[in-house]
Amino acid sequence: MNSEENNEFVDDKLSLSEFLLPDTPEIKEIKSIYNKEYEYSEYLSEIEFSIADYYYNANRKVTDKDVIKALKNIKENRDKPISFFEKPLEKEIVKSLVEPLEANLLYDHEFTLVLDYVLWVIDNRSWMEGKQAYVKWITYVLGFLSESEEKKYESQFKKFARKMGVSGAQADMLLMKREVEDFFDEDDIFGEGGLFEDLVLEDILEEDRVADDLETGFFLMTDDEKFDFLLDKGPDYVELVQDYVMGLAEKEEFEKIQDFYKKFNEKHENFFPLHFIVGSVYLNSDPALAISYFEKTLKATENSEEFPLEMREELKRHMDLLTSLLLEEATQKAEEKPAESKKGKKSCKSGRKTSKKGSESKTNS
């Protein structure tokens, strides 16, 4: 794996696309590198090492969302020079990939699948507690933590895993402390209440099985697939709905937000979390519109036990504050108009005086 020192010697003018081969029809048929990880391990390990190294040695506040954004940006701008990437994490990941790509070229599509795989792994850790579930896990797995830090992490991980109904053997596998074969030997894993109650061992080990058969695989989907997936299963994945809508807002794709909102409501009437999420999106750009969505949230939750009274009161306070700010802004604008009008009249008078002086001077001359 590339160290930070080695990365310093990588030319910033290079781009990753220089080491990527044009795709062939056969390559484009590959849906995922799931179950083929070993073939791509040199690239995966560089990415994972860079993330863990950055978290442990540079920035303990980096979150899973930061990593997701970095990987997506690299994926979308792989044709740009390394100097294009300004964020330290992005630059570290990109530079670390130059050496393995130079040694063993990948097809362009394969490279995107490698990044998608890491995104999928991050998504698979989303059930764990906190905003740093993946970064802490990969830092632990790659052995960055001290002995005391390891013990603390294992203790916290297993405690939370028990709350989620994950057995000790399953937790050990997730911590990479047991082999997958040992994990599958557990008698209760496919039994009632087991982690894979509805699956059979052969299905899980099937070679051509793609990642999203085991999990939602949300980050492996195209934008259109995400749209359709959430339209169908959104009520079961509220956090993904929020991430999706907020992501569209960041890209200022407000028309798509409206399209999604309209179609979602046609299918899942009065799903109050979406009203609230969309309202939050418009807080800064259009407070009046935000208020209208918050009003829909309140209306949809009038008889809902899922939306506590405290939250309703808090939302009302926010709405009242926004309303007062809007009224204040409207009042200011109303007061500014007459002032501007008077100012305009004064300038006209002074203009006429100047004109008169000008004509007098012409006469005198």
FIZAKOL-406349 format. One record per residue (C-alpha): residue in one letter; x, y, z. Coordinates in steps of 0.25 Angstrom, whole numbers. Example, Ala and Ser with C-alpha at 12.3 -4.5 7.8 and 13.67 -1.06 7.14 Angstrom:
FIZAKOL-406349
{residuo = a	east = 49	north = -18	up = 31} $
{residuo = s	east = 55	north = -4	up = 29} $
This chain:
FIZAKOL-406349
{residuo = m	east = 0	north = 0	up = 0} $
{residuo = n	east = 5	north = 14	up = -3} $
{residuo = s	east = 9	north = 22	up = 9} $
{residuo = e	east = 7	north = 37	up = 10} $
{residuo = e	east = 22	north = 39	up = 6} $
{residuo = n	east = 20	north = 31	up = -7} $
{residuo = n	east = 8	north = 39	up = -10} $
{residuo = e	east = 16	north = 52	up = -10} $
{residuo = f	east = 24	north = 48	up = -22} $
{residuo = v	east = 11	north = 46	up = -31} $
{residuo = d	east = 10	north = 56	up = -42} $
{residuo = d	east = -2	north = 65	up = -39} $
{residuo = k	east = -4	north = 67	up = -54} $
{residuo = l	east = -7	north = 52	up = -56} $
{residuo = s	east = -22	north = 47	up = -56} $
{residuo = l	east = -27	north = 33	up = -53} $
{residuo = s	east = -34	north = 32	up = -66} $
{residuo = e	east = -20	north = 31	up = -73} $
{residuo = f	east = -19	north = 17	up = -66} $
{residuo = l	east = -32	north = 13	up = -70} $
{residuo = l	east = -35	north = 5	up = -83} $
{residuo = p	east = -47	north = 7	up = -92} $
{residuo = d	east = -59	north = -2	up = -88} $
{residuo = t	east = -62	north = -14	up = -97} $
{residuo = p	east = -77	north = -19	up = -98} $
{residuo = e	east = -73	north = -31	up = -89} $
{residuo = i	east = -67	north = -22	up = -78} $
{residuo = k	east = -80	north = -14	up = -78} $
{residuo = e	east = -88	north = -26	up = -75} $
{residuo = i	east = -81	north = -27	up = -61} $
{residuo = k	east = -91	north = -23	up = -51} $
{residuo = s	east = -83	north = -23	up = -38} $
{residuo = i	east = -69	north = -28	up = -33} $
{residuo = y	east = -77	north = -35	up = -22} $
{residuo = n	east = -71	north = -49	up = -20} $
{residuo = k	east = -59	north = -45	up = -29} $
{residuo = e	east = -53	north = -36	up = -18} $
{residuo = y	east = -39	north = -43	up = -19} $
{residuo = e	east = -37	north = -40	up = -33} $
{residuo = y	east = -38	north = -25	up = -29} $
{residuo = s	east = -32	north = -26	up = -16} $
{residuo = e	east = -20	north = -17	up = -19} $
{residuo = y	east = -29	north = -5	up = -23} $
{residuo = l	east = -39	north = -8	up = -11} $
{residuo = s	east = -28	north = -8	up = -1} $
{residuo = e	east = -22	north = 5	up = -6} $
{residuo = i	east = -35	north = 12	up = -4} $
{residuo = e	east = -38	north = 6	up = 9} $
{residuo = f	east = -24	north = 8	up = 15} $
{residuo = s	east = -25	north = 23	up = 10} $
{residuo = i	east = -38	north = 25	up = 17} $
{residuo = a	east = -34	north = 18	up = 30} $
{residuo = d	east = -20	north = 26	up = 30} $
{residuo = y	east = -27	north = 39	up = 27} $
{residuo = y	east = -37	north = 37	up = 39} $
{residuo = y	east = -27	north = 32	up = 49} $
{residuo = n	east = -15	north = 41	up = 46} $
{residuo = a	east = -21	north = 53	up = 40} $
{residuo = n	east = -36	north = 56	up = 43} $
{residuo = r	east = -43	north = 48	up = 54} $
{residuo = k	east = -56	north = 56	up = 51} $
{residuo = v	east = -58	north = 51	up = 36} $
{residuo = t	east = -71	north = 44	up = 35} $
{residuo = d	east = -76	north = 33	up = 26} $
{residuo = k	east = -84	north = 43	up = 18} $
{residuo = d	east = -71	north = 51	up = 15} $
{residuo = v	east = -65	north = 38	up = 10} $
{residuo = i	east = -77	north = 35	up = 1} $
{residuo = k	east = -76	north = 49	up = -5} $
{residuo = a	east = -61	north = 47	up = -7} $
{residuo = l	east = -63	north = 34	up = -15} $
{residuo = k	east = -74	north = 40	up = -23} $
{residuo = n	east = -66	north = 52	up = -27} $
{residuo = i	east = -54	north = 43	up = -31} $
{residuo = k	east = -64	north = 34	up = -39} $
{residuo = e	east = -70	north = 46	up = -46} $
{residuo = n	east = -57	north = 53	up = -49} $
{residuo = r	east = -47	north = 42	up = -51} $
{residuo = d	east = -43	north = 49	up = -64} $
{residuo = k	east = -38	north = 61	up = -57} $
{residuo = p	east = -24	north = 63	up = -52} $
{residuo = i	east = -20	north = 60	up = -38} $
{residuo = s	east = -19	north = 75	up = -35} $
{residuo = f	east = -34	north = 76	up = -38} $
{residuo = f	east = -37	north = 69	up = -25} $
{residuo = e	east = -36	north = 80	up = -13} $
{residuo = k	east = -40	north = 72	up = -1} $
{residuo = p	east = -29	north = 64	up = 6} $
{residuo = l	east = -37	north = 51	up = 6} $
{residuo = e	east = -40	north = 51	up = -8} $
{residuo = k	east = -26	north = 55	up = -12} $
{residuo = e	east = -20	north = 44	up = -3} $
{residuo = i	east = -29	north = 33	up = -9} $
{residuo = v	east = -26	north = 37	up = -24} $
{residuo = k	east = -11	north = 38	up = -22} $
{residuo = s	east = -11	north = 24	up = -15} $
{residuo = l	east = -18	north = 18	up = -27} $
{residuo = v	east = -8	north = 23	up = -37} $
{residuo = e	east = 3	north = 12	up = -34} $
{residuo = p	east = -6	north = 0	up = -35} $
{residuo = l	east = -13	north = 5	up = -47} $
{residuo = e	east = 0	north = 8	up = -54} $
{residuo = a	east = 4	north = -6	up = -51} $
{residuo = n	east = -9	north = -13	up = -55} $
{residuo = l	east = -18	north = -5	up = -64} $
{residuo = l	east = -33	north = -6	up = -61} $
{residuo = y	east = -45	north = -4	up = -71} $
{residuo = d	east = -52	north = 9	up = -68} $
{residuo = h	east = -65	north = 1	up = -64} $
{residuo = e	east = -57	north = -8	up = -55} $
{residuo = f	east = -51	north = 4	up = -48} $
{residuo = t	east = -65	north = 10	up = -45} $
{residuo = l	east = -70	north = -3	up = -40} $
{residuo = v	east = -58	north = -3	up = -30} $
{residuo = l	east = -63	north = 10	up = -25} $
{residuo = d	east = -77	north = 5	up = -25} $
{residuo = y	east = -73	north = -7	up = -16} $
{residuo = v	east = -67	north = 2	up = -6} $
{residuo = l	east = -79	north = 10	up = -6} $
{residuo = w	east = -87	north = -2	up = -4} $
{residuo = v	east = -78	north = -7	up = 8} $
{residuo = i	east = -81	north = 7	up = 14} $
{residuo = d	east = -96	north = 5	up = 12} $
{residuo = n	east = -95	north = -9	up = 19} $
{residuo = r	east = -89	north = -2	up = 31} $
{residuo = s	east = -101	north = 8	up = 32} $
{residuo = w	east = -108	north = -1	up = 42} $
{residuo = m	east = -97	north = 2	up = 52} $
{residuo = e	east = -98	north = 13	up = 62} $
{residuo = g	east = -92	north = 27	up = 59} $
{residuo = k	east = -88	north = 36	up = 47} $
{residuo = q	east = -75	north = 29	up = 46} $
{residuo = a	east = -79	north = 14	up = 46} $
{residuo = y	east = -71	north = 11	up = 34} $
{residuo = v	east = -58	north = 19	up = 36} $
{residuo = k	east = -57	north = 14	up = 50} $
{residuo = w	east = -59	north = 0	up = 46} $
{residuo = i	east = -49	north = 0	up = 34} $
{residuo = t	east = -39	north = 7	up = 43} $
{residuo = y	east = -41	north = -5	up = 53} $
{residuo = v	east = -40	north = -16	up = 43} $
{residuo = l	east = -27	north = -10	up = 37} $
{residuo = g	east = -20	north = -10	up = 50} $
{residuo = f	east = -18	north = 5	up = 52} $
{residuo = l	east = -24	north = 5	up = 66} $
{residuo = s	east = -15	north = 3	up = 78} $
{residuo = e	east = -18	north = -9	up = 87} $
{residuo = s	east = -27	north = -1	up = 97} $
{residuo = e	east = -34	north = 6	up = 86} $
{residuo = e	east = -37	north = -8	up = 79} $
{residuo = k	east = -43	north = -13	up = 92} $
{residuo = k	east = -51	north = -1	up = 94} $
{residuo = y	east = -57	north = -2	up = 80} $
{residuo = e	east = -59	north = -17	up = 81} $
{residuo = s	east = -67	north = -15	up = 94} $
{residuo = q	east = -76	north = -4	up = 88} $
{residuo = f	east = -78	north = -11	up = 75} $
{residuo = k	east = -82	north = -24	up = 81} $
{residuo = k	east = -91	north = -17	up = 91} $
{residuo = f	east = -98	north = -10	up = 80} $
{residuo = a	east = -99	north = -23	up = 72} $
{residuo = r	east = -106	north = -30	up = 83} $
{residuo = k	east = -116	north = -19	up = 83} $
{residuo = m	east = -119	north = -21	up = 68} $
{residuo = g	east = -120	north = -36	up = 70} $
{residuo = v	east = -107	north = -40	up = 64} $
{residuo = s	east = -101	north = -53	up = 70} $
{residuo = g	east = -86	north = -53	up = 76} $
{residuo = a	east = -82	north = -61	up = 64} $
{residuo = q	east = -88	north = -52	up = 54} $
{residuo = a	east = -81	north = -40	up = 61} $
{residuo = d	east = -68	north = -47	up = 61} $
{residuo = m	east = -69	north = -49	up = 46} $
{residuo = l	east = -73	north = -34	up = 44} $
{residuo = l	east = -60	north = -31	up = 52} $
{residuo = m	east = -52	north = -40	up = 43} $
{residuo = k	east = -49	north = -49	up = 55} $
{residuo = r	east = -55	north = -62	up = 49} $
{residuo = e	east = -55	north = -68	up = 36} $
{residuo = v	east = -68	north = -67	up = 27} $
{residuo = e	east = -68	north = -83	up = 27} $
{residuo = d	east = -69	north = -83	up = 43} $
{residuo = f	east = -80	north = -72	up = 42} $
{residuo = f	east = -88	north = -81	up = 33} $
{residuo = d	east = -86	north = -93	up = 42} $
{residuo = e	east = -95	north = -86	up = 52} $
{residuo = d	east = -107	north = -95	up = 54} $
{residuo = d	east = -117	north = -83	up = 57} $
{residuo = i	east = -113	north = -73	up = 46} $
{residuo = f	east = -123	north = -79	up = 36} $
{residuo = g	east = -133	north = -82	up = 47} $
{residuo = e	east = -145	north = -75	up = 52} $
{residuo = g	east = -140	north = -61	up = 56} $
{residuo = g	east = -127	north = -63	up = 50} $
{residuo = l	east = -120	north = -52	up = 42} $
{residuo = f	east = -123	north = -59	up = 29} $
{residuo = e	east = -136	north = -65	up = 33} $
{residuo = d	east = -142	north = -64	up = 19} $
{residuo = l	east = -129	north = -69	up = 11} $
{residuo = v	east = -122	north = -82	up = 9} $
{residuo = l	east = -107	north = -84	up = 9} $
{residuo = e	east = -106	north = -87	up = -6} $
{residuo = d	east = -113	north = -74	up = -9} $
{residuo = i	east = -103	north = -66	up = -1} $
{residuo = l	east = -91	north = -73	up = -7} $
{residuo = e	east = -96	north = -72	up = -21} $
{residuo = e	east = -85	north = -67	up = -30} $
{residuo = d	east = -93	north = -58	up = -39} $
{residuo = r	east = -101	north = -52	up = -28} $
{residuo = v	east = -100	north = -36	up = -28} $
{residuo = a	east = -98	north = -28	up = -16} $
{residuo = d	east = -112	north = -22	up = -15} $
{residuo = d	east = -118	north = -36	up = -14} $
{residuo = l	east = -113	north = -36	up = 0} $
{residuo = e	east = -115	north = -22	up = 4} $
{residuo = t	east = -122	north = -10	up = -3} $
{residuo = g	east = -109	north = -7	up = -10} $
{residuo = f	east = -114	north = 7	up = -11} $
{residuo = f	east = -101	north = 13	up = -15} $
{residuo = l	east = -99	north = 3	up = -26} $
{residuo = m	east = -111	north = 8	up = -33} $
{residuo = t	east = -112	north = 19	up = -44} $
{residuo = d	east = -120	north = 31	up = -42} $
{residuo = d	east = -132	north = 26	up = -49} $
{residuo = e	east = -131	north = 13	up = -41} $
{residuo = k	east = -131	north = 21	up = -28} $
{residuo = f	east = -143	north = 29	up = -32} $
{residuo = d	east = -151	north = 16	up = -35} $
{residuo = f	east = -146	north = 8	up = -23} $
{residuo = l	east = -150	north = 19	up = -13} $
{residuo = l	east = -163	north = 22	up = -20} $
{residuo = d	east = -166	north = 7	up = -17} $
{residuo = k	east = -159	north = 5	up = -4} $
{residuo = g	east = -157	north = 19	up = 2} $
{residuo = p	east = -165	north = 17	up = 14} $
{residuo = d	east = -156	north = 6	up = 19} $
{residuo = y	east = -143	north = 14	up = 16} $
{residuo = v	east = -146	north = 28	up = 22} $
{residuo = e	east = -131	north = 31	up = 23} $
{residuo = l	east = -129	north = 28	up = 9} $
{residuo = v	east = -140	north = 36	up = 4} $
{residuo = q	east = -134	north = 48	up = 12} $
{residuo = d	east = -120	north = 45	up = 6} $
{residuo = y	east = -126	north = 45	up = -8} $
{residuo = v	east = -134	north = 58	up = -7} $
{residuo = m	east = -123	north = 65	up = 0} $
{residuo = g	east = -113	north = 60	up = -10} $
{residuo = l	east = -123	north = 66	up = -21} $
{residuo = a	east = -123	north = 79	up = -14} $
{residuo = e	east = -108	north = 80	up = -13} $
{residuo = k	east = -108	north = 79	up = -28} $
{residuo = e	east = -120	north = 89	up = -29} $
{residuo = e	east = -128	north = 78	up = -36} $
{residuo = f	east = -141	north = 84	up = -30} $
{residuo = e	east = -150	north = 80	up = -42} $
{residuo = k	east = -146	north = 65	up = -40} $
{residuo = i	east = -149	north = 67	up = -25} $
{residuo = q	east = -163	north = 72	up = -29} $
{residuo = d	east = -165	north = 61	up = -38} $
{residuo = f	east = -161	north = 51	up = -28} $
{residuo = y	east = -169	north = 58	up = -17} $
{residuo = k	east = -182	north = 57	up = -26} $
{residuo = k	east = -180	north = 43	up = -30} $
{residuo = f	east = -177	north = 38	up = -16} $
{residuo = n	east = -189	north = 45	up = -10} $
{residuo = e	east = -198	north = 39	up = -21} $
{residuo = k	east = -193	north = 25	up = -17} $
{residuo = h	east = -191	north = 27	up = -2} $
{residuo = e	east = -201	north = 38	up = 3} $
{residuo = n	east = -198	north = 46	up = 15} $
{residuo = f	east = -185	north = 40	up = 17} $
{residuo = f	east = -181	north = 52	up = 27} $
{residuo = p	east = -165	north = 49	up = 27} $
{residuo = l	east = -165	north = 53	up = 12} $
{residuo = h	east = -173	north = 66	up = 15} $
{residuo = f	east = -163	north = 70	up = 26} $
{residuo = i	east = -150	north = 66	up = 17} $
{residuo = v	east = -155	north = 74	up = 5} $
{residuo = g	east = -158	north = 86	up = 15} $
{residuo = s	east = -144	north = 85	up = 20} $
{residuo = v	east = -138	north = 86	up = 6} $
{residuo = y	east = -145	north = 99	up = 4} $
{residuo = l	east = -142	north = 106	up = 17} $
{residuo = n	east = -131	north = 115	up = 12} $
{residuo = s	east = -136	north = 117	up = -3} $
{residuo = d	east = -151	north = 118	up = -1} $
{residuo = p	east = -156	north = 119	up = 13} $
{residuo = a	east = -170	north = 122	up = 9} $
{residuo = l	east = -170	north = 108	up = 2} $
{residuo = a	east = -163	north = 102	up = 13} $
{residuo = i	east = -174	north = 106	up = 23} $
{residuo = s	east = -185	north = 100	up = 13} $
{residuo = y	east = -178	north = 87	up = 14} $
{residuo = f	east = -177	north = 88	up = 29} $
{residuo = e	east = -192	north = 91	up = 30} $
{residuo = k	east = -194	north = 78	up = 22} $
{residuo = t	east = -185	north = 71	up = 32} $
{residuo = l	east = -194	north = 75	up = 43} $
{residuo = k	east = -206	north = 72	up = 36} $
{residuo = a	east = -202	north = 58	up = 33} $
{residuo = t	east = -197	north = 55	up = 47} $
{residuo = e	east = -210	north = 61	up = 54} $
{residuo = n	east = -214	north = 47	up = 59} $
{residuo = s	east = -200	north = 40	up = 58} $
{residuo = e	east = -193	north = 34	up = 70} $
{residuo = e	east = -180	north = 33	up = 62} $
{residuo = f	east = -179	north = 48	up = 62} $
{residuo = p	east = -178	north = 52	up = 77} $
{residuo = l	east = -185	north = 64	up = 82} $
{residuo = e	east = -172	north = 71	up = 86} $
{residuo = m	east = -167	north = 70	up = 71} $
{residuo = r	east = -180	north = 76	up = 67} $
{residuo = e	east = -178	north = 88	up = 76} $
{residuo = e	east = -164	north = 89	up = 72} $
{residuo = l	east = -168	north = 89	up = 57} $
{residuo = k	east = -179	north = 100	up = 60} $
{residuo = r	east = -169	north = 109	up = 67} $
{residuo = h	east = -160	north = 108	up = 55} $
{residuo = m	east = -172	north = 111	up = 46} $
{residuo = d	east = -175	north = 123	up = 54} $
{residuo = l	east = -161	north = 128	up = 54} $
{residuo = l	east = -160	north = 126	up = 39} $
{residuo = t	east = -174	north = 133	up = 37} $
{residuo = s	east = -169	north = 145	up = 46} $
{residuo = l	east = -156	north = 146	up = 38} $
{residuo = l	east = -164	north = 146	up = 25} $
{residuo = l	east = -173	north = 157	up = 30} $
{residuo = e	east = -162	north = 165	up = 34} $
{residuo = e	east = -155	north = 164	up = 21} $
{residuo = a	east = -168	north = 168	up = 14} $
{residuo = t	east = -170	north = 180	up = 23} $
{residuo = q	east = -155	north = 184	up = 20} $
{residuo = k	east = -158	north = 183	up = 5} $
{residuo = a	east = -171	north = 191	up = 6} $
{residuo = e	east = -163	north = 202	up = 13} $
{residuo = e	east = -152	north = 202	up = 4} $
{residuo = k	east = -161	north = 205	up = -9} $
{residuo = p	east = -166	north = 219	up = -5} $
{residuo = a	east = -152	north = 223	up = 0} $
{residuo = e	east = -146	north = 219	up = -14} $
{residuo = s	east = -158	north = 226	up = -21} $
{residuo = k	east = -155	north = 239	up = -13} $
{residuo = k	east = -140	north = 237	up = -16} $
{residuo = g	east = -143	north = 236	up = -31} $
{residuo = k	east = -151	north = 249	up = -31} $
{residuo = k	east = -140	north = 256	up = -24} $
{residuo = s	east = -130	north = 252	up = -34} $
{residuo = c	east = -140	north = 256	up = -46} $
{residuo = k	east = -141	north = 270	up = -40} $
{residuo = s	east = -126	north = 271	up = -38} $
{residuo = g	east = -125	north = 267	up = -53} $
{residuo = r	east = -134	north = 278	up = -57} $
{residuo = k	east = -126	north = 288	up = -50} $
{residuo = t	east = -113	north = 283	up = -56} $
{residuo = s	east = -120	north = 284	up = -70} $
{residuo = k	east = -124	north = 298	up = -67} $
{residuo = k	east = -110	north = 302	up = -63} $
{residuo = g	east = -105	north = 296	up = -75} $
{residuo = s	east = -114	north = 304	up = -84} $
{residuo = e	east = -111	north = 317	up = -77} $
{residuo = s	east = -96	north = 315	up = -79} $
{residuo = k	east = -99	north = 312	up = -93} $
{residuo = t	east = -107	north = 325	up = -94} $
{residuo = n	east = -96	north = 333	up = -87} $
{residuo = s	east = -86	north = 327	up = -97} $
